[in-house]
Amino acid sequence: MAKKSSVAKNRTAVAGYPVYDRAAKKFLQTLLPYANESKILRKKAGYSPRIAEPSLGLDVTFVSRSKMRGLNRKFRGKDEPTDVLSFPALEVFARQGHLGDLVICAPVLEKQADEIGHPAKQELRVLLVHGLLHLLGFDHERSDRDASEMSEWEQKILGDTGLIKRVSSAG
């Protein structure tokens, strides 16, 4: 069983593959305050854009291909591993600023990074931003307009390495 550790300042827990735990925590220490200070992102998530409380937080867990395949099958009806799944928090926790949980498949992350030709830590940043945007209420699978809006935010945060742009340009 994976150990959980937390970053109290950002109310973030990360568990799973130790090689990615530290990198995820470090990036989230920048990403969560950015989301918390963005009036547009706070509003999208249903929080007051004027009041920075509650501080936003989330949990991240890294899993194997087989575990991710099971989760993807159970929650999305797709019998294959995926890179990241987002699970929004129950309303009682969301009111306290907990956005939910991200589950990242480390082997898929590594495969995608290798195929694209960038470091695994860069792919980790892409998946964390993508998952965070889902937790904030963006959904690229809902419509082309929503995909475009989510892609714009990915590009604003990450530059040209966003996941949606990569996926849509490939097919």
Backbone as numpy.savetxt, mean C-alpha at the origin, in Angstrom:
# Nx Ny Nz CAx CAy CAz Cx Cy Cz
5.63 -18.13 12.75 4.79 -16.94 12.75 5.67 -15.70 12.75
5.31 -14.74 11.95 6.09 -13.51 11.84 5.90 -12.63 13.06
6.98 -12.00 13.47 6.90 -11.06 14.59 6.44 -9.72 14.07
5.72 -8.99 14.89 5.30 -7.63 14.53 6.12 -6.64 15.33
6.49 -5.59 14.66 7.16 -4.49 15.34 6.45 -3.23 14.92
6.56 -2.19 15.69 5.80 -1.00 15.34 6.65 0.25 15.38
6.18 1.21 14.62 6.77 2.55 14.60 5.71 3.44 15.23
5.86 3.74 16.49 4.82 4.46 17.24 4.48 5.80 16.61
5.48 6.52 16.16 5.25 7.85 15.61 4.25 7.83 14.46
4.36 6.82 13.59 3.49 6.72 12.44 2.39 5.68 12.63
2.32 5.12 13.80 1.31 4.10 14.08 1.29 3.04 13.00
2.44 2.46 12.75 2.60 1.48 11.69 3.24 0.23 12.24
2.70 -0.91 11.88 3.31 -2.18 12.23 3.73 -2.86 10.94
4.91 -3.48 10.95 5.41 -4.19 9.79 5.89 -5.55 10.25
5.52 -6.60 9.51 5.94 -7.94 9.89 6.15 -8.79 8.65
6.96 -9.82 8.80 7.11 -10.78 7.72 8.55 -11.04 7.35
8.97 -10.55 6.23 10.31 -10.76 5.71 11.22 -9.67 6.26
12.15 -10.03 7.16 13.00 -9.01 7.80 13.76 -8.13 6.82
14.12 -8.67 5.65 14.88 -7.88 4.69 14.08 -6.66 4.23
12.75 -6.75 4.24 11.92 -5.64 3.80 11.31 -4.84 4.95
11.28 -5.41 6.14 10.66 -4.73 7.28 11.25 -3.34 7.51
12.57 -3.26 7.59 13.23 -1.98 7.88 13.00 -0.98 6.75
13.10 -1.44 5.50 12.90 -0.53 4.37 11.47 -0.01 4.33
10.51 -0.89 4.65 9.10 -0.46 4.66 8.87 0.57 5.74
9.38 0.32 6.94 9.22 1.28 8.03 9.81 2.63 7.68
11.02 2.60 7.11 11.70 3.85 6.76 10.89 4.64 5.73
10.39 3.98 4.69 9.62 4.68 3.67 8.28 5.17 4.23
7.65 4.37 5.07 6.36 4.78 5.65 6.51 5.97 6.58
7.69 6.16 7.16 7.93 7.33 8.01 7.87 8.62 7.20
8.05 8.54 5.91 7.90 9.68 5.01 6.51 9.70 4.39
6.04 8.54 3.97 4.79 8.44 3.22 3.56 8.77 4.07
3.48 8.23 5.28 2.29 8.48 6.11 2.15 9.95 6.51
3.20 10.62 6.95 3.04 12.05 7.23 2.64 12.84 5.99
3.15 12.46 4.82 2.75 13.12 3.58 1.25 12.96 3.36
0.75 11.73 3.51 -0.69 11.48 3.33 -1.49 12.23 4.39
-0.98 12.26 5.61 -1.68 12.92 6.71 -1.77 14.44 6.49
-0.75 15.02 5.86 -0.72 16.47 5.64 -1.43 16.89 4.35
-1.72 15.95 3.47 -2.39 16.27 2.22 -3.90 16.40 2.44
-4.41 17.60 2.27 -5.85 17.82 2.47 -6.68 16.97 1.52
-6.21 16.81 0.29 -6.95 16.03 -0.71 -7.00 14.55 -0.31
-5.85 14.01 0.10 -5.82 12.59 0.48 -6.63 12.33 1.75
-6.55 13.24 2.72 -7.35 13.06 3.94 -8.84 13.09 3.62
-9.23 14.01 2.75 -10.64 14.10 2.37 -11.09 12.84 1.64
-10.25 12.33 0.74 -10.57 11.11 0.00 -10.80 9.94 0.95
-10.03 9.91 2.04 -10.15 8.84 3.02 -11.30 9.06 4.00
-11.95 10.22 3.92 -13.08 10.48 4.81 -12.72 11.19 6.10
-11.51 11.74 6.16 -11.07 12.47 7.35 -11.13 13.97 7.06
-11.23 14.75 8.09 -11.26 16.20 7.92 -9.96 16.66 7.29
-10.06 17.41 6.19 -8.83 17.91 5.57 -8.17 19.02 6.38
-8.89 19.60 7.32 -8.36 20.73 8.09 -7.70 20.32 9.39
-8.11 19.20 9.94 -7.61 18.77 11.24 -6.72 17.55 11.05
-5.48 17.62 11.49 -4.53 16.54 11.28 -4.75 15.36 12.22
-5.72 15.42 13.08 -6.01 14.28 13.95 -7.23 13.56 13.40
-7.31 12.28 13.42 -6.27 11.39 13.93 -5.14 11.23 12.92
-3.96 10.87 13.44 -2.84 10.57 12.56 -3.14 9.26 11.86
-2.79 9.20 10.59 -3.06 8.00 9.81 -2.03 6.92 10.09
-2.47 5.69 10.09 -1.58 4.55 10.31 -2.07 3.34 9.55
-1.21 2.33 9.44 -1.58 1.09 8.77 -0.63 -0.01 9.21
-1.00 -1.24 8.90 -0.14 -2.39 9.16 0.29 -2.98 7.83
1.52 -3.50 7.79 2.05 -4.15 6.60 2.57 -5.52 7.00
2.20 -6.53 6.23 2.69 -7.89 6.45 3.23 -8.42 5.13
4.39 -9.06 5.18 4.99 -9.68 4.00 4.73 -11.18 4.08
4.30 -11.76 2.95 3.94 -13.18 2.94 4.57 -13.89 1.74
4.48 -15.22 1.78 4.97 -16.08 0.70 3.98 -16.11 -0.46
4.40 -16.70 -1.58 3.52 -16.84 -2.74 2.29 -17.68 -2.39
2.48 -18.77 -1.67 1.33 -19.65 -1.37 0.33 -18.95 -0.45
0.81 -18.20 0.52 -0.09 -17.47 1.41 -0.85 -16.39 0.62
-0.15 -15.67 -0.25 -0.80 -14.63 -1.03 -1.81 -15.23 -2.01
-1.48 -16.37 -2.59 -2.42 -17.03 -3.50 -3.72 -17.36 -2.76
-3.59 -17.89 -1.55 -4.77 -18.22 -0.75 -5.60 -16.98 -0.42
-4.95 -15.90 -0.04 -5.66 -14.66 0.27 -6.34 -14.09 -0.97
-5.64 -14.10 -2.09 -6.19 -13.55 -3.32 -7.40 -14.39 -3.79
-7.31 -15.70 -3.61 -8.42 -16.58 -3.97 -9.62 -16.32 -3.06
-9.37 -16.21 -1.77 -10.45 -16.03 -0.80 -11.14 -14.67 -0.95
-10.37 -13.61 -1.12 -10.95 -12.27 -1.09 -11.23 -11.65 -2.46
-10.59 -12.16 -3.51 -10.81 -11.58 -4.84 -11.24 -12.60 -5.87
-11.28 -13.89 -5.48 -11.68 -14.94 -6.42 -10.67 -15.20 -7.52
-9.42 -14.82 -7.29 -8.36 -15.02 -8.29 -7.35 -16.01 -7.72
-7.23 -17.17 -8.37 -6.40 -18.26 -7.87 -4.95 -18.13 -8.33
-4.34 -17.02 -7.93 -2.93 -16.77 -8.24 -2.41 -15.75 -7.23
-1.10 -15.79 -6.99 -0.56 -14.77 -6.09 -0.57 -13.41 -6.78
-0.71 -12.37 -6.00 -0.63 -11.00 -6.50 0.44 -10.27 -5.70
0.74 -9.06 -6.07 1.82 -8.34 -5.40 1.39 -7.71 -4.08
0.23 -7.06 -4.06 -0.22 -6.37 -2.85 -1.74 -6.47 -2.74
-2.22 -6.70 -1.54 -3.64 -6.65 -1.24 -3.86 -5.62 -0.14
-4.96 -4.89 -0.25 -5.30 -3.86 0.72 -6.59 -4.25 1.42
-6.59 -4.18 2.73 -7.76 -4.50 3.53 -8.10 -3.30 4.40
-9.12 -2.52 4.02 -9.50 -1.35 4.81 -9.92 -1.75 6.23
-9.64 -0.87 7.16 -9.99 -1.11 8.56 -11.50 -1.03 8.78
-11.94 -1.72 9.81 -13.33 -1.57 10.24 -13.54 -0.13 10.67
-14.77 0.35 10.57 -15.07 1.75 10.83 -14.60 2.20 12.22
-14.77 1.36 13.22 -14.38 1.75 14.58 -12.89 2.07 14.66
-12.06 1.33 13.91 -10.62 1.58 13.89 -10.28 2.73 12.94
-11.01 2.81 11.84 -10.79 3.89 10.87 -11.01 5.25 11.52
-12.00 5.35 12.41 -12.25 6.63 13.08 -11.06 7.06 13.93
-10.23 6.11 14.31 -9.04 6.42 15.10 -7.81 6.66 14.21
-8.02 6.60 12.87 -6.93 6.87 11.94 -6.25 5.63 11.38
-6.66 4.45 11.84 -6.05 3.23 11.29 -6.70 2.94 9.94
-5.91 3.05 8.88 -6.44 2.87 7.53 -6.74 1.42 7.19
-5.95 0.51 7.73 -6.15 -0.90 7.44 -4.84 -1.64 7.33
-4.87 -2.71 6.53 -3.72 -3.59 6.40 -3.31 -3.75 4.95
-2.01 -3.80 4.73 -1.46 -4.13 3.43 -0.75 -5.47 3.57
-0.98 -6.36 2.63 -0.27 -7.63 2.58 0.52 -7.62 1.27
1.82 -7.80 1.39 2.71 -7.76 0.23 3.39 -9.11 0.08
3.36 -9.64 -1.14 4.01 -10.91 -1.43 5.46 -10.62 -1.83
6.38 -10.94 -0.92 7.80 -10.64 -1.16 8.35 -11.32 -2.42
8.06 -12.59 -2.68 8.58 -13.19 -3.92 8.04 -12.54 -5.19
6.79 -12.11 -5.20 6.24 -11.41 -6.37 6.90 -10.04 -6.50
7.08 -9.36 -5.39 7.79 -8.08 -5.38 9.16 -8.23 -6.04
9.90 -9.26 -5.62 11.25 -9.48 -6.15 11.23 -9.81 -7.64
10.28 -10.63 -8.06 10.16 -11.00 -9.47 9.85 -9.76 -10.33
8.91 -8.94 -9.87 8.55 -7.72 -10.61 9.73 -6.77 -10.70
10.45 -6.61 -9.60 11.61 -5.72 -9.61 12.65 -6.21 -10.62
12.88 -7.51 -10.63 13.85 -8.09 -11.56 13.40 -7.90 -13.00
12.11 -8.11 -13.29 11.60 -7.96 -14.65 11.69 -6.51 -15.13
11.45 -5.58 -14.23 11.47 -4.16 -14.59 12.90 -3.63 -14.63
13.75 -4.22 -13.81 15.14 -3.79 -13.79 15.43 -2.70 -12.78
14.64 -2.66 -11.71 14.99 -1.71 -10.64 15.14 -2.49 -9.32
15.71 -1.87 -8.31 15.94 -2.55 -7.04 14.62 -2.97 -6.37
14.69 -4.05 -5.60 13.51 -4.54 -4.88 12.97 -3.47 -3.93
13.84 -2.65 -3.36 13.36 -1.59 -2.46 12.53 -0.55 -3.20
12.84 -0.30 -4.47 12.02 0.61 -5.26 10.64 -0.02 -5.52
10.63 -1.30 -5.83 9.35 -1.99 -6.04 8.54 -1.99 -4.75
9.21 -2.13 -3.62 8.52 -2.05 -2.33 7.84 -0.70 -2.17
8.51 0.38 -2.52 7.92 1.72 -2.44 6.68 1.81 -3.33
6.78 1.26 -4.54 5.65 1.28 -5.47 4.44 0.56 -4.84
4.68 -0.61 -4.27 3.58 -1.39 -3.70 3.01 -0.73 -2.45
3.86 -0.10 -1.65 3.36 0.61 -0.47 2.49 1.80 -0.86
2.91 2.57 -1.85 2.11 3.71 -2.31 0.80 3.21 -2.92
0.89 2.20 -3.77 -0.30 1.66 -4.42 -1.31 1.17 -3.36
-0.81 0.39 -2.41 -1.69 -0.12 -1.35 -2.26 0.99 -0.49
-1.44 1.97 -0.13 -1.93 3.10 0.67 -3.04 3.84 -0.06
-2.86 4.07 -1.36 -3.90 4.77 -2.12 -5.21 3.98 -2.13
-5.11 2.65 -2.20 -6.33 1.83 -2.10 -6.98 2.04 -0.73
-6.18 2.04 0.33 -6.73 2.23 1.68 -7.35 3.62 1.85
-6.87 4.59 1.09 -7.42 5.94 1.16 -8.70 6.09 0.34
-9.05 5.06 -0.44 -10.31 5.09 -1.18 -10.19 5.10 -2.69
-8.98 5.03 -3.22 -8.80 4.97 -4.67 -9.00 3.53 -5.13
-9.56 3.35 -6.34 -9.74 2.01 -6.89 -9.63 2.05 -8.40
-8.49 1.66 -8.92 -8.23 1.69 -10.36 -9.06 0.66 -11.12
-9.65 -0.29 -10.43 -10.46 -1.31 -11.10 -11.92 -0.88 -11.27
-12.30 0.21 -10.65 -13.69 0.68 -10.69 -14.03 1.32 -12.03
-13.14 2.17 -12.55 -13.40 2.85 -13.82 -12.09 3.42 -14.36
-12.11 3.79 -15.65 -10.94 4.42 -16.26 -10.62 5.75 -15.57
-11.66 6.47 -15.19 -11.47 7.76 -14.51 -10.77 7.57 -13.17
-11.23 6.56 -12.40 -10.61 6.27 -11.11 -9.16 5.80 -11.30
-8.93 5.00 -12.34 -7.57 4.53 -12.62 -6.66 5.70 -12.94
-7.17 6.64 -13.71 -6.39 7.82 -14.07 -6.06 8.66 -12.84
-7.05 8.86 -11.97 -6.84 9.63 -10.74 -5.81 8.96 -9.85
-5.92 7.64 -9.70 -4.97 6.91 -8.85 -3.57 6.95 -9.46
-3.49 6.82 -10.77 -2.21 6.88 -11.46 -1.55 8.25 -11.28
-2.35 9.32 -11.32 -1.81 10.66 -11.11 -1.18 10.78 -9.72
-1.84 10.22 -8.71 -1.30 10.28 -7.36 -0.04 9.43 -7.23
-0.05 8.25 -7.85 1.17 7.43 -7.83 2.33 8.20 -8.45
2.07 8.84 -9.58 3.13 9.57 -10.27 3.58 10.78 -9.43
2.63 11.43 -8.77 2.98 12.58 -7.94 3.91 12.15 -6.80
3.65 10.98 -6.23 4.44 10.51 -5.09 5.72 9.81 -5.53
5.64 9.03 -6.60 6.75 8.16 -6.99 7.51 8.59 -8.23
6.97 9.50 -9.01 7.56 9.78 -10.31 7.00 8.80 -11.33
7.79 8.41 -12.29 7.31 7.55 -13.37 7.30 6.06 -13.04
7.53 5.68 -11.80 7.61 4.25 -11.47 6.31 3.68 -10.91
5.22 4.40 -10.99 3.95 3.94 -10.42 3.45 2.66 -11.05
2.73 1.87 -10.29 2.25 0.56 -10.71 1.18 0.66 -11.79
0.22 1.55 -11.64 -0.88 1.62 -12.59 -0.38 1.99 -13.98
0.49 2.97 -14.06 1.04 3.39 -15.34 1.75 2.21 -16.00
2.47 1.46 -15.20 3.21 0.30 -15.70 2.27 -0.77 -16.23
1.22 -1.05 -15.48 0.26 -2.08 -15.87 -0.53 -1.65 -17.10
-1.02 -0.41 -17.12 -1.84 0.04 -18.23 -1.03 0.19 -19.52
0.24 0.53 -19.42 1.04 0.67 -20.62 1.45 -0.69 -21.18
1.39 -1.72 -20.34 1.76 -3.07 -20.80 0.61 -3.77 -21.49
-0.59 -3.32 -21.26 -1.64 -4.08 -21.87 -2.94 -3.42 -21.75
